[in-house]
Amino acid sequence: MVIELPVDSRDLIIIDTDRESTSSGTIPTIGLATLNQSGSILVMTVANPGAAGRRLVITQTDTGTQGHTVTTASAGGFDGTNNTATFNAQFETLILYSVSSTRWIIVENIGAVALSAV
């Protein structure tokens, strides 16, 4: 699967995995991860990227408003401050890029994915 998303006049190309999560667990550190469980809250973790230059898209595909959470392995893993993202609407999406082996940056927050430090 190849998904092309325009980002700051450059193309971000994601190649590799497409993983749908319907129960709590882990998210791969590359590719597309979908959260799809309208009956209960998904509690997900994403590992440290392991290397700079990885691309990851996390999106909620179900229509629920439960508040699925995704927590990074490192404190401040999403943006230097926050390590938890809460998705509570269909198509809320985070587009992430790794800048080091332990840190993601948010390229784009589509919708209103809430960020917090836990």
Secondary structure as UniProt FT lines:
FT   STRAND          2..7
FT   TURN            8..9
FT   STRAND          10..15
FT   STRAND          18..21
FT   STRAND          25..27
FT   STRAND          31..35
FT   STRAND          43..46
FT   TURN            52..53
FT   STRAND          55..60
FT   STRAND          68..72
FT   TURN            75..79
FT   STRAND          84..87
FT   TURN            90..91
FT   STRAND          93..98
FT   STRAND          104..110
FT   STRAND          114..116
//
